[in-house]
Amino acid sequence: MKFGIFYEMQLPRPWTADGDHKLLKNALTQVELADRLGYDYAWEVEHHFLEEYSHSPAPEVFLGAASQRTKNIRLAHGIIQLTTNHPARVAERVATLDLLSDGRVEFGMGESASVTELEPFGRTAEEKRAVWEDAVRAVIPMFGEGGVSYDGPYFKFPLRNVLPKSLQKPHPPLWVACSQLETMEMAGRRGMGALGFQFLSADAAHAWVHAYYNSYTKRLDKLCDYQTNPNIALVSYFMCAPTDEEARRRADGATFFQFALQFYGASKGRERPPPGTVNMWDEYNKWKAANPEQAARALSGGLIGSPETIRKKLRKFQASNVDQIILLNQAGKTTHEHICESLELFAKEVMPEFHAAEPEHQAWKKKVLSGEIQLEEIDTDPHKTRFRPGMITVEPKVAAE
C-alpha cells in the first residue's frame, strides 16, 4: 500500500492579514518533510470561491513550488477542474510541472461539485459531466507530438502545437475524482485511477475495489486514446499521536472538515451563501456545542489514533486491496506542528509495514489485470452512502440559514 498526503488549504475564520501566506508556506514545509520521510504522493485540489473550506485555486503554482523542494514524492493534481479550465491551458501547465519535477506529476481530473464554482465560468451542474468528457477528449491528444485540432460540443480548438510536452510519455498518469461512489465504477470503465473522496469503511472499500477492477477488466470503455492507469486511492481523515486520546484532541480539524462538507452538501447544487454572509467556523462551534456526542463520535472514524490503532485500521483496508490511502491532515485549525509530528510518527511507526507489503499487492494486482484472478461481483447497493455511520449529520435547515 502506498500513502499520499492531501491538501484543501482550509482556512477557517477569523482571517488575518498573513493567514494565506502562512498556510501556503507551512504546507510547502510539510510536503518537503513528507518527501524526506518517504511518503509517495502529495495531492492538491483545485477549488474556487469556497470561503474557509478551500483556498486552493492554483494548484499548479503550489505544486510547482513543491517540485523545487522535493526529490521523490509524486506531485499530484487531485484534481484539476476540466469544467473551469481550457484544455490547452491544462496541457501546458501539467507538462510544464512534469518537466520541472523531473517527471513526477499525476494528472487528476474532475468536474467540480458546486454551482458556486461552475457558474462564474459559464457552466451548469447539469452539463458538467458532458463538459468533462469533452475536455478529456480534447486535452489528451495535446500531449502528443506535433499539432492537434479539436471540434467537440463544448471545446473547439484550431490546429496548434501545444508546448511544452511532458517528460512522462505518452502523458502523466490519469486519475478522476470520485465524489460520488458510483463514479468509482465509471473510473474503472474509463481506465483511469479512482480518487475516492468518500471516507469509506473497510467493508465498503472491499466492495468498491471489486467494482472498480471488474469494471476495468470486463467493461473498459476509454473516452479516447490514452494510457490507462488502474489504481484506486481513498482519502481518510488522519491524525497520528502517541495515544488515542491525544490524537483525538489534535484532530478537531477533521470534524470541522466533515461539518463543512455536510453544511454545504445539504444545499441545492451545493451552492455557497453569498460572500461574507456565513462564518463557517462559528457555525461549526455552535453545532459542536449542541451536538457533543456526535462531535466526539466523528473522531472515532478515519485514521485517527495511536500508531497501533491506525495500524489495525489500515490492515483492514490492506485486505481490501486498495492501492493507496491519502491522508487528510491539513483541516480546520490543525496546527502546523501537530501535522508535522503526525507525519513523522506515522512514517516511523506505521508506514514501513505497509510499504514492505507493496510487492505482494502488485503481484495480486498483476493477476487481476491479466485475468488469472477473477474477482467476485459484489453488490455495491449497501455501500452507496457517502457518509458512513458514525460520521456527523447537519440538518438542512442549518445550511439554508
C-alpha positions as YAML, in Angstrom:
chain: A
units: angstrom
residues:
- id: 1
  name: MET
  ca: [0.00, 0.00, 0.00]
- id: 2
  name: LYS
  ca: [1.17, 3.50, -0.84]
- id: 3
  name: PHE
  ca: [0.44, 6.71, 1.04]
- id: 4
  name: GLY
  ca: [-0.34, 10.25, -0.01]
- id: 5
  name: ILE
  ca: [-0.97, 13.49, 1.83]
- id: 6
  name: PHE
  ca: [-3.87, 15.72, 0.85]
- id: 7
  name: TYR
  ca: [-4.40, 19.49, 0.77]
- id: 8
  name: GLU
  ca: [-7.60, 21.50, 0.53]
- id: 9
  name: MET
  ca: [-5.84, 24.55, 2.01]
- id: 10
  name: GLN
  ca: [-8.56, 25.14, 4.59]
- id: 11
  name: LEU
  ca: [-8.52, 28.49, 6.36]
- id: 12
  name: PRO
  ca: [-11.37, 28.99, 8.84]
- id: 13
  name: ARG
  ca: [-12.25, 32.46, 10.09]
- id: 14
  name: PRO
  ca: [-11.28, 34.79, 11.64]
- id: 15
  name: TRP
  ca: [-8.84, 35.61, 8.87]
- id: 16
  name: THR
  ca: [-5.64, 37.56, 9.45]
- id: 17
  name: ALA
  ca: [-3.53, 39.59, 7.03]
- id: 18
  name: ASP
  ca: [-0.87, 36.88, 6.85]
- id: 19
  name: GLY
  ca: [-3.19, 33.85, 7.09]
- id: 20
  name: ASP
  ca: [-2.94, 32.63, 3.49]
- id: 21
  name: HIS
  ca: [0.79, 33.33, 3.42]
- id: 22
  name: LYS
  ca: [1.44, 31.16, 6.48]
- id: 23
  name: LEU
  ca: [-0.93, 28.48, 5.23]
- id: 24
  name: LEU
  ca: [0.90, 28.03, 1.93]
- id: 25
  name: LYS
  ca: [4.41, 28.25, 3.38]
- id: 26
  name: ASN
  ca: [3.60, 25.73, 6.12]
- id: 27
  name: ALA
  ca: [2.08, 23.36, 3.56]
- id: 28
  name: LEU
  ca: [5.24, 23.52, 1.46]
- id: 29
  name: THR
  ca: [7.30, 22.69, 4.54]
- id: 30
  name: GLN
  ca: [5.00, 19.74, 5.25]
- id: 31
  name: VAL
  ca: [5.36, 18.40, 1.69]
- id: 32
  name: GLU
  ca: [9.13, 18.76, 1.94]
- id: 33
  name: LEU
  ca: [9.04, 16.81, 5.22]
- id: 34
  name: ALA
  ca: [6.82, 14.12, 3.69]
- id: 35
  name: ASP
  ca: [9.28, 13.73, 0.83]
- id: 36
  name: ARG
  ca: [12.15, 13.14, 3.28]
- id: 37
  name: LEU
  ca: [10.04, 10.67, 5.27]
- id: 38
  name: GLY
  ca: [9.22, 8.54, 2.23]
- id: 39
  name: TYR
  ca: [5.57, 9.37, 1.54]
- id: 40
  name: ASP
  ca: [4.58, 8.52, -2.02]
- id: 41
  name: TYR
  ca: [2.20, 11.30, -3.14]
- id: 42
  name: ALA
  ca: [1.26, 14.90, -2.35]
- id: 43
  name: TRP
  ca: [-2.26, 15.68, -3.62]
- id: 44
  name: GLU
  ca: [-3.53, 19.22, -4.12]
- id: 45
  name: VAL
  ca: [-7.11, 20.19, -5.02]
- id: 46
  name: GLU
  ca: [-8.44, 22.96, -7.23]
- id: 47
  name: HIS
  ca: [-11.36, 24.93, -5.81]
- id: 48
  name: HIS
  ca: [-12.66, 28.43, -6.40]
- id: 49
  name: PHE
  ca: [-14.60, 30.85, -4.17]
- id: 50
  name: LEU
  ca: [-15.15, 28.36, -1.31]
- id: 51
  name: GLU
  ca: [-14.63, 30.54, 1.74]
- id: 52
  name: GLU
  ca: [-12.94, 28.76, 4.68]
- id: 53
  name: TYR
  ca: [-13.34, 25.35, 3.04]
- id: 54
  name: SER
  ca: [-10.58, 25.65, 0.42]
- id: 55
  name: HIS
  ca: [-8.12, 28.38, -0.53]
- id: 56
  name: SER
  ca: [-6.57, 26.46, -3.42]
- id: 57
  name: PRO
  ca: [-7.44, 27.98, -6.80]
- id: 58
  name: ALA
  ca: [-3.99, 27.48, -8.40]
- id: 59
  name: PRO
  ca: [-2.65, 24.01, -7.56]
- id: 60
  name: GLU
  ca: [-0.09, 24.13, -10.34]
- id: 61
  name: VAL
  ca: [1.62, 27.08, -8.64]
- id: 62
  name: PHE
  ca: [1.77, 25.31, -5.27]
- id: 63
  name: LEU
  ca: [2.96, 22.04, -6.80]
- id: 64
  name: GLY
  ca: [5.49, 23.94, -8.92]
- id: 65
  name: ALA
  ca: [6.99, 25.38, -5.75]
- id: 66
  name: ALA
  ca: [6.94, 21.92, -4.15]
- id: 67
  name: SER
  ca: [8.77, 20.49, -7.17]
- id: 68
  name: GLN
  ca: [11.84, 22.55, -6.30]
- id: 69
  name: ARG
  ca: [11.85, 21.50, -2.63]
- id: 70
  name: THR
  ca: [11.35, 17.75, -3.10]
- id: 71
  name: LYS
  ca: [13.07, 14.89, -4.89]
- id: 72
  name: ASN
  ca: [10.94, 11.75, -4.89]
- id: 73
  name: ILE
  ca: [7.34, 12.38, -3.83]
- id: 74
  name: ARG
  ca: [4.80, 12.30, -6.67]
- id: 75
  name: LEU
  ca: [3.15, 15.71, -7.21]
- id: 76
  name: ALA
  ca: [-0.50, 15.01, -7.79]
- id: 77
  name: HIS
  ca: [-3.37, 17.09, -9.07]
- id: 78
  name: GLY
  ca: [-6.34, 15.93, -7.09]
- id: 79
  name: ILE
  ca: [-7.94, 17.41, -9.15]
- id: 80
  name: ILE
  ca: [-7.77, 19.94, -11.99]
- id: 81
  name: GLN
  ca: [-11.28, 21.10, -12.86]
- id: 82
  name: LEU
  ca: [-11.76, 20.46, -16.56]
- id: 83
  name: THR
  ca: [-15.05, 22.35, -16.42]
- id: 84
  name: THR
  ca: [-13.46, 25.67, -15.43]
- id: 85
  name: ASN
  ca: [-10.22, 25.47, -17.45]
- id: 86
  name: HIS
  ca: [-9.46, 25.40, -21.16]
- id: 87
  name: PRO
  ca: [-7.90, 22.08, -22.23]
- id: 88
  name: ALA
  ca: [-4.88, 23.75, -23.86]
- id: 89
  name: ARG
  ca: [-4.04, 25.67, -20.68]
- id: 90
  name: VAL
  ca: [-4.37, 22.44, -18.69]
- id: 91
  name: ALA
  ca: [-2.00, 20.57, -21.01]
- id: 92
  name: GLU
  ca: [0.52, 23.42, -20.91]
- id: 93
  name: ARG
  ca: [0.56, 23.62, -17.12]
- id: 94
  name: VAL
  ca: [0.66, 19.88, -16.49]
- id: 95
  name: ALA
  ca: [3.52, 19.41, -18.96]
- id: 96
  name: THR
  ca: [5.49, 22.31, -17.51]
- id: 97
  name: LEU
  ca: [5.11, 20.94, -13.98]
- id: 98
  name: ASP
  ca: [6.14, 17.50, -15.20]
- id: 99
  name: LEU
  ca: [9.34, 18.96, -16.63]
- id: 100
  name: LEU
  ca: [10.11, 20.98, -13.50]
- id: 101
  name: SER
  ca: [9.57, 17.92, -11.29]
- id: 102
  name: ASP
  ca: [11.61, 15.51, -13.45]
- id: 103
  name: GLY
  ca: [8.52, 13.50, -14.36]
- id: 104
  name: ARG
  ca: [6.70, 13.24, -11.02]
- id: 105
  name: VAL
  ca: [3.25, 14.56, -11.96]
- id: 106
  name: GLU
  ca: [-0.05, 12.71, -11.53]
- id: 107
  name: PHE
  ca: [-2.85, 14.19, -13.64]
- id: 108
  name: GLY
  ca: [-6.13, 14.02, -11.72]
- id: 109
  name: MET
  ca: [-9.21, 15.43, -13.44]
- id: 110
  name: GLY
  ca: [-12.68, 16.32, -12.26]
- id: 111
  name: GLU
  ca: [-15.84, 18.33, -12.81]
- id: 112
  name: SER
  ca: [-16.34, 20.46, -9.65]
- id: 113
  name: ALA
  ca: [-19.28, 19.67, -7.38]
- id: 114
  name: SER
  ca: [-20.62, 23.15, -6.69]
- id: 115
  name: VAL
  ca: [-22.58, 25.67, -8.75]
- id: 116
  name: THR
  ca: [-20.73, 28.37, -6.79]
- id: 117
  name: GLU
  ca: [-17.62, 27.33, -8.70]
- id: 118
  name: LEU
  ca: [-19.20, 26.47, -12.03]
- id: 119
  name: GLU
  ca: [-21.44, 29.47, -12.70]
- id: 120
  name: PRO
  ca: [-18.72, 32.18, -12.90]
- id: 121
  name: PHE
  ca: [-17.11, 30.11, -15.66]
- id: 122
  name: GLY
  ca: [-20.35, 29.74, -17.60]
- id: 123
  name: ARG
  ca: [-21.01, 26.11, -16.67]
- id: 124
  name: THR
  ca: [-24.04, 24.42, -15.14]
- id: 125
  name: ALA
  ca: [-24.32, 21.42, -12.86]
- id: 126
  name: GLU
  ca: [-26.46, 19.65, -15.44]
- id: 127
  name: GLU
  ca: [-23.82, 19.77, -18.17]
- id: 128
  name: LYS
  ca: [-20.65, 19.27, -16.14]
- id: 129
  name: ARG
  ca: [-20.22, 15.55, -16.87]
- id: 130
  name: ALA
  ca: [-20.58, 16.14, -20.61]
- id: 131
  name: VAL
  ca: [-18.12, 19.07, -20.43]
- id: 132
  name: TRP
  ca: [-15.64, 16.89, -18.54]
- id: 133
  name: GLU
  ca: [-15.83, 14.11, -21.13]
- id: 134
  name: ASP
  ca: [-15.39, 16.59, -23.98]
- id: 135
  name: ALA
  ca: [-12.38, 18.15, -22.21]
- id: 136
  name: VAL
  ca: [-10.74, 14.75, -21.73]
- id: 137
  name: ARG
  ca: [-11.06, 14.03, -25.45]
- id: 138
  name: ALA
  ca: [-9.60, 17.45, -26.21]
- id: 139
  name: VAL
  ca: [-6.69, 17.53, -23.75]
- id: 140
  name: ILE
  ca: [-5.13, 14.07, -24.12]
- id: 141
  name: PRO
  ca: [-4.01, 14.47, -27.78]
- id: 142
  name: MET
  ca: [-2.30, 17.73, -26.81]
- id: 143
  name: PHE
  ca: [0.43, 15.75, -25.01]
- id: 144
  name: GLY
  ca: [1.39, 14.08, -28.30]
- id: 145
  name: GLU
  ca: [3.98, 15.25, -30.77]
- id: 146
  name: GLY
  ca: [3.02, 17.76, -33.43]
- id: 147
  name: GLY
  ca: [-0.10, 19.82, -33.88]
- id: 148
  name: VAL
  ca: [-3.64, 18.94, -32.87]
- id: 149
  name: SER
  ca: [-7.07, 20.34, -33.55]
- id: 150
  name: TYR
  ca: [-10.35, 19.53, -31.86]
- id: 151
  name: ASP
  ca: [-14.01, 20.11, -32.67]
- id: 152
  name: GLY
  ca: [-16.34, 19.00, -29.88]
- id: 153
  name: PRO
  ca: [-19.65, 20.13, -28.44]
- id: 154
  name: TYR
  ca: [-18.03, 22.29, -25.74]
- id: 155
  name: PHE
  ca: [-14.45, 22.88, -26.89]
- id: 156
  name: LYS
  ca: [-13.23, 23.89, -30.36]
- id: 157
  name: PHE
  ca: [-9.54, 24.27, -31.00]
- id: 158
  name: PRO
  ca: [-7.75, 25.15, -34.27]
- id: 159
  name: LEU
  ca: [-4.62, 23.28, -35.33]
- id: 160
  name: ARG
  ca: [-1.82, 24.19, -32.93]
- id: 161
  name: ASN
  ca: [1.21, 22.54, -31.37]
- id: 162
  name: VAL
  ca: [0.64, 22.70, -27.60]
- id: 163
  name: LEU
  ca: [4.01, 23.19, -25.92]
- id: 164
  name: PRO
  ca: [5.93, 22.10, -23.95]
- id: 165
  name: LYS
  ca: [5.45, 18.33, -23.92]
- id: 166
  name: SER
  ca: [5.51, 16.35, -20.68]
- id: 167
  name: LEU
  ca: [8.55, 14.35, -19.65]
- id: 168
  name: GLN
  ca: [6.41, 11.28, -18.96]
- id: 169
  name: LYS
  ca: [5.25, 9.56, -22.13]
- id: 170
  name: PRO
  ca: [2.68, 9.46, -23.53]
- id: 171
  name: HIS
  ca: [1.38, 11.65, -20.67]
- id: 172
  name: PRO
  ca: [1.35, 11.71, -16.84]
- id: 173
  name: PRO
  ca: [-0.85, 9.06, -15.16]
- id: 174
  name: LEU
  ca: [-4.57, 9.85, -15.34]
- id: 175
  name: TRP
  ca: [-6.97, 9.94, -12.40]
- id: 176
  name: VAL
  ca: [-10.58, 11.03, -11.98]
- id: 177
  name: ALA
  ca: [-12.26, 12.41, -8.87]
- id: 178
  name: CYS
  ca: [-14.95, 10.15, -7.43]
- id: 179
  name: SER
  ca: [-17.00, 12.40, -5.17]
- id: 180
  name: GLN
  ca: [-19.99, 10.08, -5.68]
- id: 181
  name: LEU
  ca: [-19.48, 6.37, -5.08]
- id: 182
  name: GLU
  ca: [-20.98, 5.38, -8.43]
- id: 183
  name: THR
  ca: [-18.19, 7.33, -10.11]
- id: 184
  name: MET
  ca: [-15.70, 4.72, -8.92]
- id: 185
  name: GLU
  ca: [-17.21, 2.19, -11.30]
- id: 186
  name: MET
  ca: [-17.06, 4.82, -14.03]
- id: 187
  name: ALA
  ca: [-13.36, 5.43, -13.32]
- id: 188
  name: GLY
  ca: [-12.62, 1.75, -13.85]
- id: 189
  name: ARG
  ca: [-14.65, 1.67, -17.05]
- id: 190
  name: ARG
  ca: [-12.76, 4.71, -18.36]
- id: 191
  name: GLY
  ca: [-9.40, 3.17, -17.43]
- id: 192
  name: MET
  ca: [-8.41, 5.97, -15.06]
- id: 193
  name: GLY
  ca: [-7.23, 5.90, -11.47]
- id: 194
  name: ALA
  ca: [-10.09, 6.42, -8.99]
- id: 195
  name: LEU
  ca: [-9.65, 9.18, -6.42]
- id: 196
  name: GLY
  ca: [-12.21, 8.25, -3.81]
- id: 197
  name: PHE
  ca: [-13.32, 11.18, -1.66]
- id: 198
  name: GLN
  ca: [-15.89, 9.13, 0.24]
- id: 199
  name: PHE
  ca: [-14.29, 8.30, 3.60]
- id: 200
  name: LEU
  ca: [-15.31, 4.66, 3.34]
- id: 201
  name: SER
  ca: [-15.39, 1.87, 5.86]
- id: 202
  name: ALA
  ca: [-13.12, -1.10, 5.13]
- id: 203
  name: ASP
  ca: [-16.13, -3.24, 4.16]
- id: 204
  name: ALA
  ca: [-17.33, -0.64, 1.68]
- id: 205
  name: ALA
  ca: [-13.80, -0.28, 0.29]
- id: 206
  name: HIS
  ca: [-13.71, -4.04, -0.37]
- id: 207
  name: ALA
  ca: [-16.92, -3.85, -2.40]
- id: 208
  name: TRP
  ca: [-15.90, -0.82, -4.41]
- id: 209
  name: VAL
  ca: [-12.41, -2.14, -5.14]
- id: 210
  name: HIS
  ca: [-14.07, -5.19, -6.68]
- id: 211
  name: ALA
  ca: [-16.48, -2.97, -8.63]
- id: 212
  name: TYR
  ca: [-13.61, -0.84, -9.91]
- id: 213
  name: TYR
  ca: [-11.37, -3.66, -11.10]
- id: 214
  name: ASN
  ca: [-14.24, -5.67, -12.58]
- id: 215
  name: SER
  ca: [-15.29, -2.58, -14.49]
- id: 216
  name: TYR
  ca: [-11.72, -2.09, -15.71]
- id: 217
  name: THR
  ca: [-11.11, -5.70, -16.75]
- id: 218
  name: LYS
  ca: [-14.56, -6.52, -18.15]
- id: 219
  name: ARG
  ca: [-16.12, -3.27, -19.35]
- id: 220
  name: LEU
  ca: [-13.24, -0.99, -20.35]
- id: 221
  name: ASP
  ca: [-14.54, 1.91, -22.46]
- id: 222
  name: LYS
  ca: [-11.95, 4.67, -22.86]
- id: 223
  name: LEU
  ca: [-13.02, 8.17, -23.85]
- id: 224
  name: CYS
  ca: [-10.14, 8.42, -26.33]
- id: 225
  name: ASP
  ca: [-6.66, 7.03, -26.91]
- id: 226
  name: TYR
  ca: [-4.70, 7.26, -23.65]
- id: 227
  name: GLN
  ca: [-2.60, 5.08, -21.39]
- id: 228
  name: THR
  ca: [-4.74, 3.51, -18.70]
- id: 229
  name: ASN
  ca: [-3.94, 3.81, -15.00]
- id: 230
  name: PRO
  ca: [-5.58, 1.03, -12.96]
- id: 231
  name: ASN
  ca: [-5.35, 2.39, -9.41]
- id: 232
  name: ILE
  ca: [-7.73, 3.13, -6.59]
- id: 233
  name: ALA
  ca: [-6.90, 5.64, -3.86]
- id: 234
  name: LEU
  ca: [-9.10, 6.52, -0.89]
- id: 235
  name: VAL
  ca: [-8.95, 9.64, 1.27]
- id: 236
  name: SER
  ca: [-9.11, 9.24, 5.05]
- id: 237
  name: TYR
  ca: [-9.13, 11.68, 7.96]
- id: 238
  name: PHE
  ca: [-5.79, 11.40, 9.70]
- id: 239
  name: MET
  ca: [-4.03, 12.26, 12.92]
- id: 240
  name: CYS
  ca: [-1.33, 10.11, 14.47]
- id: 241
  name: ALA
  ca: [-0.21, 10.80, 18.06]
- id: 242
  name: PRO
  ca: [1.34, 8.74, 20.87]
- id: 243
  name: THR
  ca: [-2.10, 7.90, 22.32]
- id: 244
  name: ASP
  ca: [-5.64, 7.70, 21.00]
- id: 245
  name: GLU
  ca: [-6.71, 10.41, 23.40]
- id: 246
  name: GLU
  ca: [-4.01, 12.80, 22.23]
- id: 247
  name: ALA
  ca: [-4.79, 12.10, 18.58]
- id: 248
  name: ARG
  ca: [-8.45, 12.93, 19.12]
- id: 249
  name: ARG
  ca: [-7.55, 16.15, 20.93]
- id: 250
  name: ARG
  ca: [-5.44, 17.20, 17.97]
- id: 251
  name: ALA
  ca: [-7.95, 16.16, 15.28]
- id: 252
  name: ASP
  ca: [-10.65, 18.80, 15.70]
- id: 253
  name: GLY
  ca: [-9.89, 19.88, 12.13]
- id: 254
  name: ALA
  ca: [-11.21, 16.56, 10.85]
- id: 255
  name: THR
  ca: [-14.56, 17.20, 12.50]
- id: 256
  name: PHE
  ca: [-14.65, 20.72, 11.01]
- id: 257
  name: PHE
  ca: [-13.94, 19.22, 7.58]
- id: 258
  name: GLN
  ca: [-16.86, 16.80, 7.96]
- id: 259
  name: PHE
  ca: [-19.13, 19.59, 9.18]
- id: 260
  name: ALA
  ca: [-18.27, 21.82, 6.22]
- id: 261
  name: LEU
  ca: [-18.96, 19.00, 3.75]
- id: 262
  name: GLN
  ca: [-22.34, 18.33, 5.30]
- id: 263
  name: PHE
  ca: [-23.21, 22.00, 5.77]
- id: 264
  name: TYR
  ca: [-22.73, 22.75, 2.09]
- id: 265
  name: GLY
  ca: [-23.87, 19.34, 0.90]
- id: 266
  name: ALA
  ca: [-27.34, 20.00, 2.33]
- id: 267
  name: SER
  ca: [-27.92, 22.93, -0.03]
- id: 268
  name: LYS
  ca: [-29.21, 22.62, -3.59]
- id: 269
  name: GLY
  ca: [-26.34, 22.23, -6.01]
- id: 270
  name: ARG
  ca: [-24.03, 22.58, -3.01]
- id: 271
  name: GLU
  ca: [-24.33, 26.33, -3.57]
- id: 272
  name: ARG
  ca: [-22.49, 28.50, -1.06]
- id: 273
  name: PRO
  ca: [-24.09, 31.53, 0.59]
- id: 274
  name: PRO
  ca: [-23.10, 35.00, -0.72]
- id: 275
  name: PRO
  ca: [-19.53, 36.04, 0.20]
- id: 276
  name: GLY
  ca: [-19.04, 37.06, 3.81]
- id: 277
  name: THR
  ca: [-22.54, 36.10, 4.97]
- id: 278
  name: VAL
  ca: [-21.63, 32.89, 6.82]
- id: 279
  name: ASN
  ca: [-18.85, 32.36, 9.33]
- id: 280
  name: MET
  ca: [-18.29, 28.63, 8.93]
- id: 281
  name: TRP
  ca: [-16.04, 28.37, 11.97]
- id: 282
  name: ASP
  ca: [-18.71, 29.98, 14.18]
- id: 283
  name: GLU
  ca: [-21.40, 27.73, 12.71]
- id: 284
  name: TYR
  ca: [-19.20, 24.72, 13.42]
- id: 285
  name: ASN
  ca: [-18.64, 25.69, 17.04]
- id: 286
  name: LYS
  ca: [-22.36, 26.26, 17.56]
- id: 287
  name: TRP
  ca: [-23.10, 22.84, 16.11]
- id: 288
  name: LYS
  ca: [-20.38, 21.20, 18.23]
- id: 289
  name: ALA
  ca: [-21.75, 22.76, 21.41]
- id: 290
  name: ALA
  ca: [-25.24, 21.49, 20.56]
- id: 291
  name: ASN
  ca: [-24.05, 18.02, 19.48]
- id: 292
  name: PRO
  ca: [-21.16, 16.98, 21.76]
- id: 293
  name: GLU
  ca: [-21.81, 13.24, 21.43]
- id: 294
  name: GLN
  ca: [-21.90, 13.39, 17.64]
- id: 295
  name: ALA
  ca: [-18.75, 15.51, 17.55]
- id: 296
  name: ALA
  ca: [-16.92, 13.01, 19.75]
- id: 297
  name: ARG
  ca: [-18.18, 10.08, 17.68]
- id: 298
  name: ALA
  ca: [-16.89, 11.68, 14.48]
- id: 299
  name: LEU
  ca: [-13.33, 11.30, 15.76]
- id: 300
  name: SER
  ca: [-13.73, 7.53, 16.08]
- id: 301
  name: GLY
  ca: [-13.67, 7.17, 12.30]
- id: 302
  name: GLY
  ca: [-10.83, 7.63, 9.86]
- id: 303
  name: LEU
  ca: [-7.19, 7.05, 10.73]
- id: 304
  name: ILE
  ca: [-7.15, 8.98, 13.98]
- id: 305
  name: GLY
  ca: [-5.30, 7.45, 16.90]
- id: 306
  name: SER
  ca: [-2.07, 5.95, 18.14]
- id: 307
  name: PRO
  ca: [0.25, 4.10, 15.76]
- id: 308
  name: GLU
  ca: [-1.16, 0.78, 16.95]
- id: 309
  name: THR
  ca: [-4.78, 1.89, 16.45]
- id: 310
  name: ILE
  ca: [-4.05, 3.21, 12.96]
- id: 311
  name: ARG
  ca: [-2.08, 0.09, 12.09]
- id: 312
  name: LYS
  ca: [-5.07, -2.13, 12.94]
- id: 313
  name: LYS
  ca: [-7.41, 0.01, 10.84]
- id: 314
  name: LEU
  ca: [-5.02, 0.04, 7.90]
- id: 315
  name: ARG
  ca: [-4.74, -3.74, 7.89]
- id: 316
  name: LYS
  ca: [-8.46, -3.89, 7.13]
- id: 317
  name: PHE
  ca: [-8.02, -1.54, 4.18]
- id: 318
  name: GLN
  ca: [-4.98, -3.54, 3.08]
- id: 319
  name: ALA
  ca: [-7.14, -6.66, 2.97]
- id: 320
  name: SER
  ca: [-9.49, -4.87, 0.53]
- id: 321
  name: ASN
  ca: [-6.54, -4.32, -1.85]
- id: 322
  name: VAL
  ca: [-6.77, -0.55, -2.00]
- id: 323
  name: ASP
  ca: [-3.74, 0.78, -3.87]
- id: 324
  name: GLN
  ca: [-3.25, 3.97, -1.89]
- id: 325
  name: ILE
  ca: [-4.52, 5.72, 1.22]
- id: 326
  name: ILE
  ca: [-4.47, 9.52, 1.07]
- id: 327
  name: LEU
  ca: [-4.10, 11.10, 4.48]
- id: 328
  name: LEU
  ca: [-6.09, 14.26, 5.17]
- id: 329
  name: ASN
  ca: [-4.08, 16.05, 7.85]
- id: 330
  name: GLN
  ca: [-4.46, 19.74, 6.94]
- id: 331
  name: ALA
  ca: [-8.02, 20.58, 8.01]
- id: 332
  name: GLY
  ca: [-9.74, 23.20, 10.11]
- id: 333
  name: LYS
  ca: [-7.28, 24.78, 12.54]
- id: 334
  name: THR
  ca: [-4.98, 21.79, 12.96]
- id: 335
  name: THR
  ca: [-1.59, 23.28, 13.78]
- id: 336
  name: HIS
  ca: [1.48, 23.03, 11.60]
- id: 337
  name: GLU
  ca: [3.38, 21.45, 14.49]
- id: 338
  name: HIS
  ca: [0.79, 18.72, 15.01]
- id: 339
  name: ILE
  ca: [0.66, 17.98, 11.27]
- id: 340
  name: CYS
  ca: [4.43, 17.53, 11.13]
- id: 341
  name: GLU
  ca: [4.54, 15.42, 14.30]
- id: 342
  name: SER
  ca: [1.74, 13.24, 12.93]
- id: 343
  name: LEU
  ca: [3.56, 12.70, 9.63]
- id: 344
  name: GLU
  ca: [6.79, 11.84, 11.42]
- id: 345
  name: LEU
  ca: [5.27, 9.37, 13.89]
- id: 346
  name: PHE
  ca: [3.24, 7.59, 11.18]
- id: 347
  name: ALA
  ca: [6.28, 7.32, 8.91]
- id: 348
  name: LYS
  ca: [8.38, 5.86, 11.70]
- id: 349
  name: GLU
  ca: [5.91, 3.51, 13.38]
- id: 350
  name: VAL
  ca: [3.30, 2.53, 10.78]
- id: 351
  name: MET
  ca: [4.23, 3.14, 7.16]
- id: 352
  name: PRO
  ca: [7.16, 0.68, 6.87]
- id: 353
  name: GLU
  ca: [4.94, -2.38, 7.41]
- id: 354
  name: PHE
  ca: [2.62, -1.44, 4.55]
- id: 355
  name: HIS
  ca: [5.38, -0.28, 2.21]
- id: 356
  name: ALA
  ca: [7.03, -3.65, 2.72]
- id: 357
  name: ALA
  ca: [3.88, -5.43, 1.57]
- id: 358
  name: GLU
  ca: [3.67, -3.45, -1.70]
- id: 359
  name: PRO
  ca: [5.36, -6.15, -3.86]
- id: 360
  name: GLU
  ca: [2.77, -8.68, -2.69]
- id: 361
  name: HIS
  ca: [-0.04, -6.28, -3.58]
- id: 362
  name: GLN
  ca: [1.42, -5.61, -7.01]
- id: 363
  name: ALA
  ca: [1.64, -9.37, -7.66]
- id: 364
  name: TRP
  ca: [-2.06, -9.71, -6.77]
- id: 365
  name: LYS
  ca: [-2.92, -6.77, -8.99]
- id: 366
  name: LYS
  ca: [-1.00, -8.20, -11.94]
- id: 367
  name: LYS
  ca: [-3.01, -11.42, -11.68]
- id: 368
  name: VAL
  ca: [-6.29, -9.48, -11.52]
- id: 369
  name: LEU
  ca: [-5.46, -7.39, -14.57]
- id: 370
  name: SER
  ca: [-4.35, -10.46, -16.55]
- id: 371
  name: GLY
  ca: [-7.49, -12.39, -15.66]
- id: 372
  name: GLU
  ca: [-5.67, -15.01, -13.64]
- id: 373
  name: ILE
  ca: [-7.67, -13.90, -10.59]
- id: 374
  name: GLN
  ca: [-11.39, -13.37, -11.13]
- id: 375
  name: LEU
  ca: [-12.93, -11.00, -8.59]
- id: 376
  name: GLU
  ca: [-16.40, -11.59, -7.25]
- id: 377
  name: GLU
  ca: [-19.11, -9.24, -8.50]
- id: 378
  name: ILE
  ca: [-20.16, -7.75, -5.15]
- id: 379
  name: ASP
  ca: [-23.45, -5.88, -4.76]
- id: 380
  name: THR
  ca: [-22.48, -2.27, -4.03]
- id: 381
  name: ASP
  ca: [-26.02, -1.09, -3.18]
- id: 382
  name: PRO
  ca: [-25.46, -1.47, 0.60]
- id: 383
  name: HIS
  ca: [-22.35, 0.69, 0.25]
- id: 384
  name: LYS
  ca: [-23.66, 3.76, -1.55]
- id: 385
  name: THR
  ca: [-23.88, 6.06, 1.46]
- id: 386
  name: ARG
  ca: [-21.11, 8.59, 1.25]
- id: 387
  name: PHE
  ca: [-21.16, 9.38, 4.97]
- id: 388
  name: ARG
  ca: [-20.99, 6.09, 6.81]
- id: 389
  name: PRO
  ca: [-22.48, 5.51, 10.28]
- id: 390
  name: GLY
  ca: [-20.58, 7.41, 12.94]
- id: 391
  name: MET
  ca: [-19.99, 10.47, 10.82]
- id: 392
  name: ILE
  ca: [-21.72, 13.73, 11.57]
- id: 393
  name: THR
  ca: [-25.02, 14.99, 10.23]
- id: 394
  name: VAL
  ca: [-26.11, 18.56, 9.75]
- id: 395
  name: GLU
  ca: [-29.77, 19.47, 9.42]
- id: 396
  name: PRO
  ca: [-30.63, 21.03, 6.03]
- id: 397
  name: LYS
  ca: [-32.27, 23.99, 7.80]
- id: 398
  name: VAL
  ca: [-28.85, 24.94, 9.22]
- id: 399
  name: ALA
  ca: [-27.31, 25.01, 5.78]
- id: 400
  name: ALA
  ca: [-30.13, 27.18, 4.48]
- id: 401
  name: GLU
  ca: [-29.72, 29.91, 7.08]
...
